[in-house]
Amino acid sequence: MRFSEPARMADDGDHSPVWARTRRRSGNPIVGILVTLLALFGVLTAVLGIKEQSLAEGGAMMDGWISKGVSTVRGVIPGAAGEAAEAAEAAAETAGATAPAATAPAADEMKKQ
């Protein structure tokens, strides 16, 4: 298929029509992700509203899911924080016990100079 010269030469000698070229995407990808999530949330709301025959009942169902997830996370976080604190204390004790032995050769070298 032959194209006119303006169509062929429009992009610095690229030999393809304007509509066949790839477009450069501009913008922040985070905005695209947020818009996609909001669209999915809207579709979910509409589907639950149709299923439950009421937007209020569909919203109540989603509220139940959200509160269940929040309560699960709140139950997990204090346990994980306690475990992390215990691990940090154990690491500090281990580091404190091995630090003098590890630095002794360097200290002796410094004294010689």
Biopython code that builds the backbone (N, CA, C, O; Angstrom):
import numpy as np
from Bio.PDB.StructureBuilder import StructureBuilder

atoms = [
    (1, "MET", "N", (0.844, -1.159, 0.000)),
    (1, "MET", "CA", (0.000, 0.000, 0.000)),
    (1, "MET", "C", (0.895, 1.229, 0.000)),
    (1, "MET", "O", (1.841, 1.302, 0.784)),
    (2, "ARG", "N", (0.621, 2.160, -0.835)),
    (2, "ARG", "CA", (1.442, 3.355, -0.973)),
    (2, "ARG", "C", (0.768, 4.526, -0.283)),
    (2, "ARG", "O", (-0.447, 4.703, -0.366)),
    (3, "PHE", "N", (1.578, 5.322, 0.401)),
    (3, "PHE", "CA", (1.080, 6.503, 1.085)),
    (3, "PHE", "C", (1.693, 7.741, 0.461)),
    (3, "PHE", "O", (2.761, 7.685, -0.148)),
    (4, "SER", "N", (1.019, 8.831, 0.617)),
    (4, "SER", "CA", (1.539, 10.075, 0.078)),
    (4, "SER", "C", (2.800, 10.476, 0.836)),
    (4, "SER", "O", (3.051, 9.998, 1.942)),
    (5, "GLU", "N", (3.569, 11.335, 0.244)),
    (5, "GLU", "CA", (4.834, 11.739, 0.847)),
    (5, "GLU", "C", (4.666, 12.391, 2.218)),
    (5, "GLU", "O", (5.457, 12.078, 3.108)),
    (6, "PRO", "N", (3.695, 13.271, 2.454)),
    (6, "PRO", "CA", (3.542, 13.826, 3.805)),
    (6, "PRO", "C", (3.275, 12.752, 4.858)),
    (6, "PRO", "O", (3.736, 12.861, 5.994)),
    (7, "ALA", "N", (2.533, 11.719, 4.477)),
    (7, "ALA", "CA", (2.255, 10.648, 5.438)),
    (7, "ALA", "C", (3.515, 9.847, 5.724)),
    (7, "ALA", "O", (3.730, 9.420, 6.858)),
    (8, "ARG", "N", (4.359, 9.636, 4.705)),
    (8, "ARG", "CA", (5.578, 8.861, 4.899)),
    (8, "ARG", "C", (6.666, 9.657, 5.605)),
    (8, "ARG", "O", (7.416, 9.092, 6.401)),
    (9, "MET", "N", (6.767, 10.926, 5.339)),
    (9, "MET", "CA", (7.873, 11.729, 5.838)),
    (9, "MET", "C", (7.509, 12.537, 7.085)),
    (9, "MET", "O", (8.284, 13.401, 7.493)),
    (10, "ALA", "N", (6.391, 12.289, 7.681)),
    (10, "ALA", "CA", (5.924, 13.107, 8.798)),
    (10, "ALA", "C", (6.776, 12.922, 10.056)),
    (10, "ALA", "O", (6.813, 13.811, 10.907)),
    (11, "ASP", "N", (7.444, 11.811, 10.184)),
    (11, "ASP", "CA", (8.217, 11.541, 11.400)),
    (11, "ASP", "C", (9.687, 11.334, 11.053)),
    (11, "ASP", "O", (10.226, 10.252, 11.283)),
    (12, "ASP", "N", (10.330, 12.332, 10.515)),
    (12, "ASP", "CA", (11.757, 12.309, 10.199)),
    (12, "ASP", "C", (12.162, 11.094, 9.371)),
    (12, "ASP", "O", (13.142, 10.421, 9.692)),
    (13, "GLY", "N", (11.432, 10.820, 8.337)),
    (13, "GLY", "CA", (11.824, 9.759, 7.426)),
    (13, "GLY", "C", (11.328, 8.383, 7.802)),
    (13, "GLY", "O", (11.668, 7.410, 7.129)),
    (14, "ASP", "N", (10.545, 8.267, 8.841)),
    (14, "ASP", "CA", (9.974, 6.972, 9.186)),
    (14, "ASP", "C", (8.955, 6.614, 8.108)),
    (14, "ASP", "O", (8.089, 7.427, 7.785)),
    (15, "HIS", "N", (9.046, 5.424, 7.553)),
    (15, "HIS", "CA", (8.224, 5.062, 6.404)),
    (15, "HIS", "C", (6.960, 4.330, 6.830)),
    (15, "HIS", "O", (6.698, 3.212, 6.388)),
    (16, "SER", "N", (6.196, 4.960, 7.677)),
    (16, "SER", "CA", (4.910, 4.391, 8.058)),
    (16, "SER", "C", (3.910, 5.526, 8.197)),
    (16, "SER", "O", (4.296, 6.670, 8.436)),
    (17, "PRO", "N", (2.645, 5.221, 8.050)),
    (17, "PRO", "CA", (1.652, 6.287, 8.168)),
    (17, "PRO", "C", (1.544, 6.772, 9.616)),
    (17, "PRO", "O", (1.939, 6.077, 10.552)),
    (18, "VAL", "N", (1.017, 7.942, 9.771)),
    (18, "VAL", "CA", (0.930, 8.561, 11.083)),
    (18, "VAL", "C", (0.133, 7.697, 12.048)),
    (18, "VAL", "O", (0.509, 7.572, 13.213)),
    (19, "TRP", "N", (-0.954, 7.101, 11.590)),
    (19, "TRP", "CA", (-1.828, 6.332, 12.476)),
    (19, "TRP", "C", (-1.248, 4.969, 12.842)),
    (19, "TRP", "O", (-1.779, 4.304, 13.733)),
    (20, "ALA", "N", (-0.182, 4.536, 12.187)),
    (20, "ALA", "CA", (0.423, 3.244, 12.481)),
    (20, "ALA", "C", (1.586, 3.359, 13.452)),
    (20, "ALA", "O", (2.125, 2.338, 13.880)),
    (21, "ARG", "N", (1.980, 4.555, 13.807)),
    (21, "ARG", "CA", (3.109, 4.740, 14.713)),
    (21, "ARG", "C", (2.668, 4.598, 16.159)),
    (21, "ARG", "O", (1.527, 4.889, 16.518)),
    (22, "THR", "N", (3.593, 4.148, 16.965)),
    (22, "THR", "CA", (3.288, 4.039, 18.390)),
    (22, "THR", "C", (3.323, 5.418, 19.024)),
    (22, "THR", "O", (4.150, 6.260, 18.675)),
    (23, "ARG", "N", (2.427, 5.627, 19.948)),
    (23, "ARG", "CA", (2.372, 6.904, 20.647)),
    (23, "ARG", "C", (3.197, 6.829, 21.916)),
    (23, "ARG", "O", (3.276, 5.785, 22.564)),
    (24, "ARG", "N", (3.798, 7.927, 22.252)),
    (24, "ARG", "CA", (4.515, 8.006, 23.522)),
    (24, "ARG", "C", (3.516, 8.366, 24.596)),
    (24, "ARG", "O", (2.749, 9.319, 24.458)),
    (25, "ARG", "N", (3.534, 7.604, 25.652)),
    (25, "ARG", "CA", (2.607, 7.878, 26.743)),
    (25, "ARG", "C", (3.220, 8.893, 27.679)),
    (25, "ARG", "O", (4.400, 8.819, 28.020)),
    (26, "SER", "N", (2.420, 9.815, 28.076)),
    (26, "SER", "CA", (2.894, 10.809, 29.018)),
    (26, "SER", "C", (1.992, 10.784, 30.241)),
    (26, "SER", "O", (0.853, 10.321, 30.181)),
    (27, "GLY", "N", (2.508, 11.279, 31.328)),
    (27, "GLY", "CA", (1.723, 11.327, 32.552)),
    (27, "GLY", "C", (2.306, 10.416, 33.613)),
    (27, "GLY", "O", (3.238, 9.648, 33.370)),
    (28, "ASN", "N", (1.743, 10.524, 34.762)),
    (28, "ASN", "CA", (2.209, 9.772, 35.916)),
    (28, "ASN", "C", (1.505, 8.418, 35.971)),
    (28, "ASN", "O", (0.275, 8.377, 35.940)),
    (29, "PRO", "N", (2.244, 7.306, 36.052)),
    (29, "PRO", "CA", (1.590, 5.999, 36.099)),
    (29, "PRO", "C", (0.788, 5.782, 37.383)),
    (29, "PRO", "O", (-0.143, 4.977, 37.397)),
    (30, "ILE", "N", (1.132, 6.480, 38.446)),
    (30, "ILE", "CA", (0.395, 6.332, 39.705)),
    (30, "ILE", "C", (-1.038, 6.828, 39.525)),
    (30, "ILE", "O", (-1.974, 6.248, 40.073)),
    (31, "VAL", "N", (-1.203, 7.896, 38.760)),
    (31, "VAL", "CA", (-2.545, 8.425, 38.501)),
    (31, "VAL", "C", (-3.365, 7.383, 37.746)),
    (31, "VAL", "O", (-4.545, 7.190, 38.038)),
    (32, "GLY", "N", (-2.758, 6.725, 36.796)),
    (32, "GLY", "CA", (-3.456, 5.679, 36.053)),
    (32, "GLY", "C", (-3.883, 4.532, 36.948)),
    (32, "GLY", "O", (-4.986, 4.004, 36.803)),
    (33, "ILE", "N", (-3.017, 4.143, 37.871)),
    (33, "ILE", "CA", (-3.347, 3.063, 38.801)),
    (33, "ILE", "C", (-4.499, 3.482, 39.700)),
    (33, "ILE", "O", (-5.414, 2.692, 39.936)),
    (34, "LEU", "N", (-4.472, 4.717, 40.209)),
    (34, "LEU", "CA", (-5.550, 5.195, 41.069)),
    (34, "LEU", "C", (-6.880, 5.254, 40.321)),
    (34, "LEU", "O", (-7.918, 4.873, 40.862)),
    (35, "VAL", "N", (-6.846, 5.727, 39.087)),
    (35, "VAL", "CA", (-8.077, 5.791, 38.287)),
    (35, "VAL", "C", (-8.619, 4.392, 38.041)),
    (35, "VAL", "O", (-9.828, 4.172, 38.103)),
    (36, "THR", "N", (-7.729, 3.446, 37.762)),
    (36, "THR", "CA", (-8.155, 2.067, 37.542)),
    (36, "THR", "C", (-8.785, 1.481, 38.795)),
    (36, "THR", "O", (-9.819, 0.817, 38.717)),
    (37, "LEU", "N", (-8.171, 1.719, 39.953)),
    (37, "LEU", "CA", (-8.737, 1.212, 41.210)),
    (37, "LEU", "C", (-10.100, 1.828, 41.500)),
    (37, "LEU", "O", (-11.016, 1.138, 41.946)),
    (38, "LEU", "N", (-10.233, 3.125, 41.246)),
    (38, "LEU", "CA", (-11.528, 3.763, 41.459)),
    (38, "LEU", "C", (-12.587, 3.208, 40.507)),
    (38, "LEU", "O", (-13.742, 3.026, 40.894)),
    (39, "ALA", "N", (-12.194, 2.941, 39.266)),
    (39, "ALA", "CA", (-13.138, 2.363, 38.309)),
    (39, "ALA", "C", (-13.566, 0.965, 38.752)),
    (39, "ALA", "O", (-14.744, 0.620, 38.661)),
    (40, "LEU", "N", (-12.615, 0.157, 39.232)),
    (40, "LEU", "CA", (-12.954, -1.178, 39.728)),
    (40, "LEU", "C", (-13.877, -1.100, 40.942)),
    (40, "LEU", "O", (-14.801, -1.903, 41.076)),
    (41, "PHE", "N", (-13.626, -0.137, 41.823)),
    (41, "PHE", "CA", (-14.472, 0.058, 42.990)),
    (41, "PHE", "C", (-15.893, 0.440, 42.557)),
    (41, "PHE", "O", (-16.868, -0.043, 43.131)),
    (42, "GLY", "N", (-16.005, 1.293, 41.557)),
    (42, "GLY", "CA", (-17.311, 1.682, 41.042)),
    (42, "GLY", "C", (-18.052, 0.513, 40.419)),
    (42, "GLY", "O", (-19.256, 0.361, 40.626)),
    (43, "VAL", "N", (-17.348, -0.316, 39.659)),
    (43, "VAL", "CA", (-17.970, -1.491, 39.049)),
    (43, "VAL", "C", (-18.429, -2.460, 40.132)),
    (43, "VAL", "O", (-19.522, -3.018, 40.039)),
    (44, "LEU", "N", (-17.607, -2.667, 41.157)),
    (44, "LEU", "CA", (-17.980, -3.549, 42.254)),
    (44, "LEU", "C", (-19.224, -3.032, 42.970)),
    (44, "LEU", "O", (-20.116, -3.805, 43.320)),
    (45, "THR", "N", (-19.275, -1.723, 43.183)),
    (45, "THR", "CA", (-20.443, -1.126, 43.825)),
    (45, "THR", "C", (-21.695, -1.362, 42.977)),
    (45, "THR", "O", (-22.746, -1.727, 43.505)),
    (46, "ALA", "N", (-21.580, -1.155, 41.673)),
    (46, "ALA", "CA", (-22.727, -1.353, 40.789)),
    (46, "ALA", "C", (-23.177, -2.816, 40.777)),
    (46, "ALA", "O", (-24.373, -3.099, 40.838)),
    (47, "VAL", "N", (-22.227, -3.736, 40.697)),
    (47, "VAL", "CA", (-22.565, -5.167, 40.660)),
    (47, "VAL", "C", (-23.237, -5.588, 41.959)),
    (47, "VAL", "O", (-24.244, -6.295, 41.934)),
    (48, "LEU", "N", (-22.688, -5.159, 43.099)),
    (48, "LEU", "CA", (-23.308, -5.523, 44.377)),
    (48, "LEU", "C", (-24.672, -4.869, 44.537)),
    (48, "LEU", "O", (-25.585, -5.458, 45.117)),
    (49, "GLY", "N", (-24.809, -3.657, 44.025)),
    (49, "GLY", "CA", (-26.113, -2.998, 44.082)),
    (49, "GLY", "C", (-27.162, -3.753, 43.283)),
    (49, "GLY", "O", (-28.313, -3.862, 43.705)),
    (50, "ILE", "N", (-26.763, -4.274, 42.130)),
    (50, "ILE", "CA", (-27.685, -5.057, 41.313)),
    (50, "ILE", "C", (-27.988, -6.391, 41.977)),
    (50, "ILE", "O", (-29.135, -6.838, 42.005)),
    (51, "LYS", "N", (-26.950, -7.019, 42.511)),
    (51, "LYS", "CA", (-27.119, -8.335, 43.129)),
    (51, "LYS", "C", (-28.021, -8.259, 44.348)),
    (51, "LYS", "O", (-28.915, -9.088, 44.521)),
    (52, "GLU", "N", (-27.787, -7.267, 45.191)),
    (52, "GLU", "CA", (-28.564, -7.132, 46.426)),
    (52, "GLU", "C", (-29.856, -6.336, 46.210)),
    (52, "GLU", "O", (-30.651, -6.191, 47.138)),
    (53, "GLN", "N", (-30.069, -5.828, 45.017)),
    (53, "GLN", "CA", (-31.231, -5.037, 44.639)),
    (53, "GLN", "C", (-31.350, -3.753, 45.447)),
    (53, "GLN", "O", (-32.433, -3.185, 45.588)),
    (54, "SER", "N", (-30.211, -3.309, 45.975)),
    (54, "SER", "CA", (-30.182, -2.051, 46.713)),
    (54, "SER", "C", (-28.732, -1.636, 46.872)),
    (54, "SER", "O", (-27.884, -2.440, 47.258)),
    (55, "LEU", "N", (-28.456, -0.376, 46.573)),
    (55, "LEU", "CA", (-27.093, 0.110, 46.758)),
    (55, "LEU", "C", (-26.713, 0.136, 48.237)),
    (55, "LEU", "O", (-25.550, -0.068, 48.586)),
    (56, "ALA", "N", (-27.686, 0.384, 49.094)),
    (56, "ALA", "CA", (-27.405, 0.421, 50.535)),
    (56, "ALA", "C", (-26.970, -0.953, 51.039)),
    (56, "ALA", "O", (-26.019, -1.060, 51.813)),
    (57, "GLU", "N", (-27.662, -2.002, 50.601)),
    (57, "GLU", "CA", (-27.290, -3.352, 51.041)),
    (57, "GLU", "C", (-25.955, -3.777, 50.435)),
    (57, "GLU", "O", (-25.168, -4.459, 51.092)),
    (58, "GLY", "N", (-25.693, -3.382, 49.195)),
    (58, "GLY", "CA", (-24.399, -3.667, 48.583)),
    (58, "GLY", "C", (-23.278, -2.942, 49.294)),
    (58, "GLY", "O", (-22.199, -3.500, 49.497)),
    (59, "GLY", "N", (-23.532, -1.676, 49.680)),
    (59, "GLY", "CA", (-22.549, -0.919, 50.445)),
    (59, "GLY", "C", (-22.317, -1.513, 51.820)),
    (59, "GLY", "O", (-21.189, -1.527, 52.312)),
    (60, "ALA", "N", (-23.380, -2.006, 52.444)),
    (60, "ALA", "CA", (-23.240, -2.651, 53.755)),
    (60, "ALA", "C", (-22.395, -3.915, 53.646)),
    (60, "ALA", "O", (-21.623, -4.233, 54.550)),
    (61, "MET", "N", (-22.545, -4.629, 52.542)),
    (61, "MET", "CA", (-21.741, -5.834, 52.325)),
    (61, "MET", "C", (-20.257, -5.465, 52.189)),
    (61, "MET", "O", (-19.390, -6.122, 52.765)),
    (62, "MET", "N", (-19.979, -4.405, 51.419)),
    (62, "MET", "CA", (-18.583, -3.965, 51.269)),
    (62, "MET", "C", (-18.034, -3.439, 52.595)),
    (62, "MET", "O", (-16.866, -3.667, 52.908)),
    (63, "ASP", "N", (-18.857, -2.740, 53.376)),
    (63, "ASP", "CA", (-18.414, -2.267, 54.683)),
    (63, "ASP", "C", (-18.035, -3.429, 55.591)),
    (63, "ASP", "O", (-17.074, -3.345, 56.356)),
    (64, "GLY", "N", (-18.793, -4.507, 55.500)),
    (64, "GLY", "CA", (-18.469, -5.701, 56.281)),
    (64, "GLY", "C", (-17.124, -6.279, 55.886)),
    (64, "GLY", "O", (-16.337, -6.674, 56.745)),
    (65, "TRP", "N", (-16.856, -6.330, 54.576)),
    (65, "TRP", "CA", (-15.565, -6.844, 54.107)),
    (65, "TRP", "C", (-14.424, -5.953, 54.592)),
    (65, "TRP", "O", (-13.386, -6.442, 55.038)),
    (66, "ILE", "N", (-14.629, -4.646, 54.499)),
    (66, "ILE", "CA", (-13.572, -3.706, 54.893)),
    (66, "ILE", "C", (-13.311, -3.792, 56.389)),
    (66, "ILE", "O", (-12.154, -3.828, 56.806)),
    (67, "SER", "N", (-14.366, -3.827, 57.210)),
    (67, "SER", "CA", (-14.170, -3.886, 58.662)),
    (67, "SER", "C", (-13.528, -5.210, 59.073)),
    (67, "SER", "O", (-12.745, -5.251, 60.021)),
    (68, "LYS", "N", (-13.852, -6.276, 58.375)),
    (68, "LYS", "CA", (-13.238, -7.576, 58.666)),
    (68, "LYS", "C", (-11.738, -7.523, 58.363)),
    (68, "LYS", "O", (-10.925, -8.017, 59.144)),
    (69, "GLY", "N", (-11.373, -6.919, 57.220)),
    (69, "GLY", "CA", (-9.958, -6.787, 56.871)),
    (69, "GLY", "C", (-9.205, -5.898, 57.839)),
    (69, "GLY", "O", (-8.075, -6.207, 58.216)),
    (70, "VAL", "N", (-9.825, -4.786, 58.250)),
    (70, "VAL", "CA", (-9.170, -3.875, 59.197)),
    (70, "VAL", "C", (-8.968, -4.557, 60.541)),
    (70, "VAL", "O", (-7.909, -4.412, 61.150)),
    (71, "SER", "N", (-9.963, -5.296, 61.013)),
    (71, "SER", "CA", (-9.806, -5.971, 62.304)),
    (71, "SER", "C", (-8.736, -7.057, 62.224)),
    (71, "SER", "O", (-8.020, -7.291, 63.198)),
    (72, "THR", "N", (-8.621, -7.718, 61.085)),
    (72, "THR", "CA", (-7.570, -8.725, 60.919)),
    (72, "THR", "C", (-6.196, -8.077, 60.967)),
    (72, "THR", "O", (-5.287, -8.582, 61.624)),
    (73, "VAL", "N", (-6.047, -6.958, 60.269)),
    (73, "VAL", "CA", (-4.754, -6.269, 60.257)),
    (73, "VAL", "C", (-4.422, -5.728, 61.636)),
    (73, "VAL", "O", (-3.273, -5.812, 62.070)),
    (74, "ARG", "N", (-5.403, -5.179, 62.328)),
    (74, "ARG", "CA", (-5.146, -4.659, 63.687)),
    (74, "ARG", "C", (-4.750, -5.767, 64.636)),
    (74, "ARG", "O", (-3.980, -5.530, 65.567)),
    (75, "GLY", "N", (-5.253, -6.965, 64.427)),
    (75, "GLY", "CA", (-4.872, -8.090, 65.274)),
    (75, "GLY", "C", (-3.474, -8.594, 64.973)),
    (75, "GLY", "O", (-2.796, -9.100, 65.868)),
    (76, "VAL", "N", (-3.036, -8.467, 63.747)),
    (76, "VAL", "CA", (-1.726, -8.965, 63.332)),
    (76, "VAL", "C", (-0.619, -7.981, 63.685)),
    (76, "VAL", "O", (0.471, -8.402, 64.072)),
    (77, "ILE", "N", (-0.870, -6.700, 63.564)),
    (77, "ILE", "CA", (0.175, -5.688, 63.737)),
    (77, "ILE", "C", (0.775, -5.699, 65.149)),
    (77, "ILE", "O", (2.000, -5.674, 65.264)),
    (78, "PRO", "N", (-0.019, -5.734, 66.230)),
    (78, "PRO", "CA", (0.623, -5.745, 67.553)),
    (78, "PRO", "C", (1.508, -6.970, 67.775)),
    (78, "PRO", "O", (2.565, -6.859, 68.396)),
    (79, "GLY", "N", (1.097, -8.125, 67.283)),
    (79, "GLY", "CA", (1.921, -9.322, 67.418)),
    (79, "GLY", "C", (3.216, -9.208, 66.641)),
    (79, "GLY", "O", (4.275, -9.600, 67.132)),
    (80, "ALA", "N", (3.142, -8.676, 65.439)),
    (80, "ALA", "CA", (4.335, -8.518, 64.605)),
    (80, "ALA", "C", (5.273, -7.480, 65.212)),
    (80, "ALA", "O", (6.492, -7.640, 65.159)),
    (81, "ALA", "N", (4.710, -6.416, 65.791)),
    (81, "ALA", "CA", (5.554, -5.391, 66.406)),
    (81, "ALA", "C", (6.282, -5.957, 67.621)),
    (81, "ALA", "O", (7.454, -5.652, 67.844)),
    (82, "GLY", "N", (5.600, -6.767, 68.392)),
    (82, "GLY", "CA", (6.249, -7.387, 69.555)),
    (82, "GLY", "C", (7.367, -8.322, 69.144)),
    (82, "GLY", "O", (8.432, -8.335, 69.762)),
    (83, "GLU", "N", (7.126, -9.112, 68.094)),
    (83, "GLU", "CA", (8.167, -10.023, 67.603)),
    (83, "GLU", "C", (9.366, -9.245, 67.061)),
    (83, "GLU", "O", (10.513, -9.642, 67.270)),
    (84, "ALA", "N", (9.102, -8.149, 66.374)),
    (84, "ALA", "CA", (10.195, -7.340, 65.836)),
    (84, "ALA", "C", (11.012, -6.720, 66.957)),
    (84, "ALA", "O", (12.237, -6.645, 66.860)),
    (85, "ALA", "N", (10.349, -6.273, 68.024)),
    (85, "ALA", "CA", (11.069, -5.692, 69.158)),
    (85, "ALA", "C", (11.948, -6.738, 69.839)),
    (85, "ALA", "O", (13.087, -6.450, 70.204)),
    (86, "GLU", "N", (11.425, -7.943, 70.008)),
    (86, "GLU", "CA", (12.220, -9.014, 70.618)),
    (86, "GLU", "C", (13.418, -9.376, 69.737)),
    (86, "GLU", "O", (14.513, -9.613, 70.248)),
    (87, "ALA", "N", (13.218, -9.419, 68.429)),
    (87, "ALA", "CA", (14.316, -9.735, 67.513)),
    (87, "ALA", "C", (15.373, -8.639, 67.543)),
    (87, "ALA", "O", (16.568, -8.925, 67.473)),
    (88, "ALA", "N", (14.934, -7.377, 67.649)),
    (88, "ALA", "CA", (15.890, -6.273, 67.716)),
    (88, "ALA", "C", (16.697, -6.323, 69.001)),
    (88, "ALA", "O", (17.899, -6.059, 68.986)),
    (89, "GLU", "N", (16.055, -6.657, 70.111)),
    (89, "GLU", "CA", (16.783, -6.781, 71.383)),
    (89, "GLU", "C", (17.803, -7.910, 71.320)),
    (89, "GLU", "O", (18.927, -7.765, 71.801)),
    (90, "ALA", "N", (17.415, -9.027, 70.731)),
    (90, "ALA", "CA", (18.341, -10.163, 70.620)),
    (90, "ALA", "C", (19.522, -9.800, 69.725)),
    (90, "ALA", "O", (20.661, -10.164, 70.019)),
    (91, "ALA", "N", (19.256, -9.089, 68.643)),
    (91, "ALA", "CA", (20.342, -8.679, 67.745)),
    (91, "ALA", "C", (21.266, -7.689, 68.433)),
    (91, "ALA", "O", (22.481, -7.740, 68.239)),
    (92, "ALA", "N", (20.707, -6.786, 69.237)),
    (92, "ALA", "CA", (21.528, -5.814, 69.953)),
    (92, "ALA", "C", (22.409, -6.505, 70.986)),
    (92, "ALA", "O", (23.574, -6.143, 71.152)),
    (93, "GLU", "N", (21.860, -7.492, 71.677)),
    (93, "GLU", "CA", (22.654, -8.234, 72.658)),
    (93, "GLU", "C", (23.783, -8.997, 71.970)),
    (93, "GLU", "O", (24.911, -9.020, 72.463)),
    (94, "THR", "N", (23.482, -9.617, 70.838)),
    (94, "THR", "CA", (24.505, -10.362, 70.099)),
    (94, "THR", "C", (25.585, -9.419, 69.593)),
    (94, "THR", "O", (26.775, -9.721, 69.687)),
    (95, "ALA", "N", (25.171, -8.281, 69.059)),
    (95, "ALA", "CA", (26.133, -7.313, 68.544)),
    (95, "ALA", "C", (26.964, -6.729, 69.680)),
    (95, "ALA", "O", (28.159, -6.489, 69.511)),
    (96, "GLY", "N", (26.347, -6.500, 70.827)),
    (96, "GLY", "CA", (27.077, -5.954, 71.971)),
    (96, "GLY", "C", (28.101, -6.931, 72.514)),
    (96, "GLY", "O", (29.169, -6.525, 72.973)),
    (97, "ALA", "N", (27.782, -8.215, 72.464)),
    (97, "ALA", "CA", (28.699, -9.230, 72.968)),
    (97, "ALA", "C", (29.873, -9.453, 72.014)),
    (97, "ALA", "O", (30.977, -9.751, 72.468)),
    (98, "THR", "N", (29.663, -9.318, 70.730)),
    (98, "THR", "CA", (30.726, -9.594, 69.762)),
    (98, "THR", "C", (31.507, -8.348, 69.365)),
    (98, "THR", "O", (32.575, -8.464, 68.765)),
    (99, "ALA", "N", (31.003, -7.163, 69.685)),
    (99, "ALA", "CA", (31.667, -5.932, 69.253)),
    (99, "ALA", "C", (33.069, -5.777, 69.845)),
    (99, "ALA", "O", (33.989, -5.458, 69.092)),
    (100, "PRO", "N", (33.290, -5.985, 71.158)),
    (100, "PRO", "CA", (34.657, -5.811, 71.685)),
    (100, "PRO", "C", (35.657, -6.789, 71.063)),
    (100, "PRO", "O", (36.801, -6.416, 70.798)),
    (101, "ALA", "N", (35.244, -8.016, 70.830)),
    (101, "ALA", "CA", (36.146, -9.004, 70.242)),
    (101, "ALA", "C", (36.464, -8.649, 68.787)),
    (101, "ALA", "O", (37.575, -8.892, 68.317)),
    (102, "ALA", "N", (35.513, -8.091, 68.092)),
    (102, "ALA", "CA", (35.716, -7.755, 66.687)),
    (102, "ALA", "C", (36.582, -6.508, 66.528)),
    (102, "ALA", "O", (37.323, -6.394, 65.552)),
    (103, "THR", "N", (36.498, -5.579, 67.471)),
    (103, "THR", "CA", (37.243, -4.333, 67.341)),
    (103, "THR", "C", (38.612, -4.372, 68.012)),
    (103, "THR", "O", (39.400, -3.441, 67.844)),
    (104, "ALA", "N", (38.909, -5.411, 68.755)),
    (104, "ALA", "CA", (40.182, -5.495, 69.461)),
    (104, "ALA", "C", (41.381, -5.472, 68.508)),
    (104, "ALA", "O", (42.329, -4.736, 68.783)),
    (105, "PRO", "N", (41.400, -6.227, 67.408)),
    (105, "PRO", "CA", (42.563, -6.165, 66.512)),
    (105, "PRO", "C", (42.753, -4.777, 65.901)),
    (105, "PRO", "O", (43.888, -4.331, 65.729)),
    (106, "ALA", "N", (41.679, -4.101, 65.578)),
    (106, "ALA", "CA", (41.795, -2.759, 64.995)),
    (106, "ALA", "C", (42.319, -1.778, 66.040)),
    (106, "ALA", "O", (43.103, -0.887, 65.716)),
    (107, "ALA", "N", (41.893, -1.936, 67.285)),
    (107, "ALA", "CA", (42.364, -1.048, 68.350)),
    (107, "ALA", "C", (43.850, -1.263, 68.612)),
    (107, "ALA", "O", (44.592, -0.304, 68.824)),
    (108, "ASP", "N", (44.285, -2.523, 68.598)),
    (108, "ASP", "CA", (45.711, -2.811, 68.795)),
    (108, "ASP", "C", (46.538, -2.213, 67.654)),
    (108, "ASP", "O", (47.630, -1.695, 67.887)),
    (109, "GLU", "N", (46.033, -2.280, 66.445)),
    (109, "GLU", "CA", (46.743, -1.701, 65.287)),
    (109, "GLU", "C", (46.866, -0.206, 65.427)),
    (109, "GLU", "O", (47.911, 0.360, 65.105)),
    (110, "MET", "N", (45.822, 0.449, 65.900)),
    (110, "MET", "CA", (45.849, 1.888, 66.079)),
    (110, "MET", "C", (46.855, 2.299, 67.161)),
    (110, "MET", "O", (47.513, 3.333, 67.051)),
    (111, "LYS", "N", (46.962, 1.469, 68.211)),
    (111, "LYS", "CA", (47.910, 1.773, 69.300)),
    (111, "LYS", "C", (49.362, 1.673, 68.819)),
    (111, "LYS", "O", (50.223, 2.413, 69.294)),
    (112, "LYS", "N", (49.631, 0.774, 67.892)),
    (112, "LYS", "CA", (50.977, 0.613, 67.373)),
    (112, "LYS", "C", (51.415, 1.819, 66.578)),
    (112, "LYS", "O", (52.598, 2.159, 66.575)),
    (113, "GLN", "N", (50.501, 2.463, 65.915)),
    (113, "GLN", "CA", (50.881, 3.605, 65.088)),
    (113, "GLN", "C", (51.010, 4.777, 65.962)),
    (113, "GLN", "O", (51.325, 5.869, 65.488)),
]
sb = StructureBuilder()
sb.init_structure("model")
sb.init_model(0)
sb.init_chain("A")
sb.init_seg("    ")
for serial, (resi, resn, name, xyz) in enumerate(atoms, 1):
    if name == "N":
        sb.init_residue(resn, " ", resi, " ")
    sb.init_atom(name, np.array(xyz, "f"), 0.0, 1.0, " ", f" {name:<3s}", serial, name[0])
structure = sb.get_structure()
